[in-house]
Every structure is written in structure tokens, then in C-alpha cells.
């Protein structure tokens, strides 16, 4: 089961408050502004800046 559209609409990057997009492989949520990727573990997004990695 993927992240629901309703949840994706309300989640924002905790660092810059920009919109997040689900990665194609559904492994994480990527910020469209600062390019941080927040991992998804057991279908739960981990929205901690310490857990995110920057991806271009």
C-alpha cells in the first residue's frame, strides 16, 4: 500500500516547508525545493531532517 494522496497533500518539508513528491520507486518523499529525500519505512514517512539525505 502506497502513501495516500490525502496524506501527501498535507505533508511538507520540515526544513523549508515546500511540497513533497513521492519518488518513482516509492522509497521516499522528495522535497521539490531543497531536494531532501525523507525515507518511507513500513509505509510510514520518516519526516526527520536527520534521517533525510540530499539528492539532486
Residue, then its C-alpha position, 0 to 999 in steps of 0.5 A: x500500500x502506497x502513501x495516500x494522496x490525502x496524506x501527501x497533500x498535507x505533508x511538507x518539508x520540515x526544513x523549508x516547508x515546500x511540497x513533497x513528491x513521492x519518488x518513482x520507486x516509492x522509497x521516499x518523499x522528495x522535497x521539490x525545493x531543497x531536494x531532501x529525500x525523507x525515507x518511507x519505512x513500513x509505509x510510514x514517512x520518516x519526516x526527520x531532517x536527520x534521517x533525510x539525505x540530499x539528492x539532486 
